[in-house]
Amino acid sequence: MTRTLEDAVRRVVVNGNCTGCGGCTLVSSRIEMQLDATGYMRPSFTAVASDPGTDRQERALFDATCPGKRVRAPELPGGTAHAVFGSHVSVWKAWATDENVRESGSSGGVLTALAGWLVETGQTRSVIGSSPGDRPTRSVPIRIVSKDQALRAAGSRYAPVSNIPLLAAGAAGTALIGKPCEATAARQYFDAIGAPQADHPILLSFFCAGTPSQQATDTLVEDLGFTTEGVTALRYRGNGWPGTFAVHSESDVRELSYDESWGQHLGRRLQWRCKLCVDGTGGHADIAVGDYWRCDERGYPVFDDADGVSVAIARTRRGHELLLDAERRGILHLEEIDIDSVVPVQPLQVGRKLTLAGRLLGRLVGGRRVPRYAGYGLLALAARTPVAALRSAAGTFVRTISG
């Protein structure tokens, strides 16, 4: 029996491989993203296929686009590939020169500074990002068209949101700030339709440890003594580095440290696909930005509040030129670094990559399908830490069969 697009999308979702990125909304106008009962963004069909031929074309495009189906490591002519952090043209320690932007951003304010600069100088018509909605506990996609709007949207949103659907109105002259899976879906989609590189949106991403359920935010707000309806403002990070999880009502403000909010609450409610992520560092973006944590004497990252510092990786020649131009224009401060210096300050990303082959094996043995990953050398990475990889396989198998 010939499977339809709806069959293909449903299979990704029921196997726990949906990232909630919204890439499928580019494939078909019949799909929209909605928050489901478990608190994650998931595709929903608004109409049935009117033509079998169109449905087959959309199904083929979906298979080439969806990061829950496949992810192929980007190939960068003339660039350098790192086993964990992927292809890159240049790597920088970076922060915004505007102190307000640097203070408000999640680390060095690099993405906020770039977003404001791109729209203020007319290099893009808009930058698609995310921001609190009418309900401050929720995150929504927005079009940033001014520096002030970029500043108001500064800071991480550790909650489900799909930014890609805003690309459906047209990608040329647009930039997208999105999770690594969103950068992957956008890159794979525009490659699949044969769009010239000039017609690809500028892709800006960040290091991502996973997407927590919306229920994780709601529960944490309630644990602090608020109702979700009574919240007037909520920040996950920012206003310092790493900043605090801060909830405001009309009469009160309560905060948790980054270690408490993420480490003890939000980070424990991740969707399944995030635990199988092959690229948490924005490998398909033009520029990817992460925390360049300071380390203690043992080499472990410390989360004491400080002036924000980011690692900015130019993945493409276009990203490299954008960073250099932003520095020349006084928007960013850049210091070139060796990518190996990022290894000790991002232990979560390193550990996940080294043990991913084990988790994929555990998931398969547990009876679930997994995405097809190509070009990442996962078996060779697992061979570096075979015991840890086998433990990950066993743990994933147990969690899979236990539901």
N, C-alpha and C positions, 0 to 999 in steps of 0.2 A: 504494500500500500504506500502511495506517495505521501510523505509527510508535508504538512503545511508549515508556513511561518509560525503560526500559533503553536503548533506541536513542538517546533524547534525551540521557541522561547520558553514554553512550559517545561521542557526537559532540562534546560539550564537552571530554571528556578527550583524545580523539585529536587534536583541533585545538590542544591546548596552552592551553585557556582555563579550565581548572579551577584555582581558587584554593586548594583544600583546606580551604575554610571549614567544610564540614559542613552547610550550609543544606539540602541535599537530604535529610538525615536527619529534618528536620522535616516534609518533604513525604510521605515514605513510611517506614513501619516496616520495610520490606524492605531498607533501605540502612544500612550502617554504614561508618565511615571506617577505613581501614587504611593503614599505611605500605607503599608499593609498592617495587619493585626499584630505582627511581631515587632513593629517599629522600624522597619527598613523600607527603603524605596524599591518598588518593584514595578515591572511593566504591566500595563493593563490594556486590553484591546477595546477600542471604542466602536469598531465596526467589523463585519466579516469581509473577507476578500471578495471583490466584485468580479475578478478575472483570474482564472488559474494560472495563466502565463505570467501576469504581474506578481502573483504570489510566489511563483517559482523563482523569479528574479530577485524578489525581496529576501527569500529564504537563502539564496546563494550569497547575497550581500551581507546578510546577518551572520552567516557562517564565517565570512572573512573579516567582520568587524568586531564581533562580541568578544571581550576578553574572558568571558566565562566559557567560551568555546575554544579559543586558541590565542596564543600570544607568541609572536616571533620577535626575537631580539633584533633591535634596529642595527643595520649595517651602516657604518659611517666611513665613507671613503676618505682616507687620509687622517682619520682620527685614531684615538687610542682606546683600547678596551681594557677594563678592569674586571676581574673575576666576580667581584661583588657589586661594584657600583656602576658597571656598564660602560658604554661608549661615551667619549667626551672629547671636546676640543681643548677646553681649558678649565681649570678649577681655581676658585678664589675664596679667600676669607673676605666677607663683605658685610657692609651695613649701610643704611640710609644716612646721608649727610644731614638731613633735616631731623633735628633731635625729637620733634613731636612725632614724626613718622617712626623713627627708631624706637621710641618709647611705647608707641601704641601697637606696633607690630608684634607678632608672636616671638620673633627673635630679633633679627637686625632690621626688620621693616623693608626688606629688599623687594618683595612682591608688591607691597603697598606703594613703594616709591616708583617702581616700574609702571604700575597701573596708572597712577596719577600723571606721570611724565608722558606716557604713550598717548593718552587722550588730550592732555593739555597742549601737546605739540602737534596734534593732528596726525600722528603716525598710525593711529587706529581711530575708527569712529567710536568704538566702545570697547570696554574690557568686561567680559562676562566673569562674574565672581559670585560669592554668596554673602549673605548678610542676615541679621535677625529680621524676621517678618513682623507682621502686626502683632503676633504673639511672640514675645522675646525669647521664649524657650524653644522656638522652632527656627530652622534655617531655611532660607529660600534663595533661589538664583536671582541675580540682579544684573542689569547693564550699568556699568560704571562709566559715566561720561564727564566727570570732573575730578580734580585732585581732592576737593573736599569730600566728595562722595567716596573716593577710594579710602580716605582717612577714616570716615565713619564706618566703613566695612572692615577695617583692619582687625587682625586677630584671628586665630584658628577657630573653626567651628567643628567641635568633636561630636557631630551629629549627622544623620543622613540628609543629603541634599543632592540633587541631580542638576548640574549646570549645563550639560551638553544640549538639552532640548532647546535652549535659547539660540543655539547655532543653526537651527532649522530655518530661521528666517533669512539666513545668508551668512557665510563665513568670511568672505573677502573683506579686508579692512577691519577685521575683528581679532581680538586676542581672547584667549580662554585661560582663566586660572582654575585649575581643577586637580583633583586627586590623580595619582599616577594611572589608575585604571581609566580615568576620563581622558587623559592624554593618549593612552594606548588606543582606546576606542576611536578617538578622533583621528589619530594618525592612520590607523588601519582602515578606517572608512574612506578617508580622502585618497589614500593610496589605492584602495579597491575600485574607486570610481574613476581612477586615472586623472585626478585633478593635478594640474601643474603646481609645483611647490609654491609659486607666488600666490596661488589661490587657497593655500592652506592657511587657517588661522595661526597666529602666533600662539604657541602652546607654552604656558607657564605652569609649572607644577611644584610640588613640595614633597619632602619626605613624609611618608604616611605609615603609621603603625596599625591602621585599621579603622573601620567605621563602626562606632558603637550604635546600638539601638536607640531610637528616640526615647524608649522606655527607661534607658539608663539615665538620661538627663532628667526626665520627669521624676524618677525615683529619688535621685540625688537632691533635687530641689525640695521635694517633700521631706526628705531626711533632715534637711536644714531648717525645717519648720515653716516652709512656705506652701501655698497652693500654686499650681501652675497658672491659674487665672489671675492670681494676685501679683505676679512678677512684672515689674516695670522695665527691668533691664537685666541682661545676663551676658557675662563674658567668660569664655573658657580659659583664655590666656591673654597676655598682653598687659600694657601699663606696667612695664618692667619685664625682666627676662629671668625665668620663664613667665613671671606674673602669676596671678591667682585665679581660681575659679570664683567668680564674684556674682552673687545674686542680690538684686535690689527689689524692694517693694516701696510703697509710698512712705513707709515709716522705719524701714530697717535695711541694713546691708550685712550680709554674711559671706565669709570667704573660706576657701580651702586652698591649701598649697597644691601646686602642680602634682607633686608626688601622691598626695591624698586623693585628689579628684580623678586624675588619670590612672595612677598606679593601683589604687584600691577600689575604684568604682567603675569609671567609664571604660577603661581598658579591659575589663573582664566581661564585657557584653558585646563582643565583636561578632559580626556575621561570619558564617563559615568560610566564604570565599576569601576573606582577608587572612585567614589562617593558612591558606594555600597560595598566597600571593607570591609571584615570581619576581615582582619588581615594585618595591615600596619606595623607590628613590627617583621616580619620574624619568625613566630611561627613554621614553618616546617624546618627551618635551623638547622644546628648544632650550629652555633654561629650567633647571630644577634647583630648589633651595631647601636647605635643612638647617637644623640647629648645629652649630659648631660648639658643642658643650666644652666647658673647661673640665679638666680632670684632676683628681686628687693624686697623692703620692703613689697610690697603687695603680693608677691608670684608669680609674673608674670615673664616669661623668658625675659632676656635682650640679645640683639644681638650685644653689644659692642665688638669690636675686642679684643681677648685675646688668651692665649695659649690654644690649643684645648683639650677638655676633652670629652670622650665618655662614654656611658654606654654600656657594653658588657654583653650580656646574653648568657650563655651556655645553649642551649636548650636540648642537649643530653649529655650522658656520654662522647661520643667521643669529643664533643665540649669543655666540661669541662676540659678534659685531655689535649687538644691542648692548651687552654689558660694557664693552669698551666705550661706546658712545655715551652711555649713561654716566660713566666715570668722567669723560671729557667735559660733559655738561654740568658736572658738579652734583649729580643726583645720587651717585653711589661712591662709597670708598671701597677700593679693591686692593687686595694683596694676594698675589699668586702663591699657591701652595701646592704641595705634592698630594695627590689623591690618597696615598697610603696614610696620610695624617688623619684622614677621616675615619679610618678603621676603628681606632680605640674610642672615639667619641660617639660612635653610632653602633654600640654592641648589639642592639636589638636587630637592626637591619642585617648585620653580619651573621649573627646566629641563625636567623630565619633562613637566610639564603643557603647556609651550609647544611641545614637539616631538612630542606624542602623536599628533596627526593624521598626521604623517609616518610614524611607526612603524606605525600602523594601515594606512596605504596600502601600505607595504612588505610587511607581512604578507599583505594581500589579493593583491597582485601575485604574491607567492610561492606562492599557491595555498591559503592557509589561511583559514578563517572567523575572524572576530573578534567580540567582544561588540558589542551595539548600545548606544551611549551617547547619551543625550538630555538636552538642557538645559545642556550644559557649554560651548558656544561654542568648540569646539576649532579650527574653521577660523579664527575671528577671532584666537585665541591664536597659531596657527601663522603668521598674517600678520605678527605682531610680529617674528618671527625666521625669515623664510622660508628663508634659507640653511641654518640649523641644522635646520629641519624637513625639508628635502630631503635633507640628509646623513643624518638619522635614517631616512628612508624607504629610501635606498640601502643603508645598513648593515643594516637589518632585513631587507630583501629578500635580501641575501647570506647572512645568518645563517639565514634560513628555508630557502632552497634547499640550503644546505650541511648542514642538519640539526643 
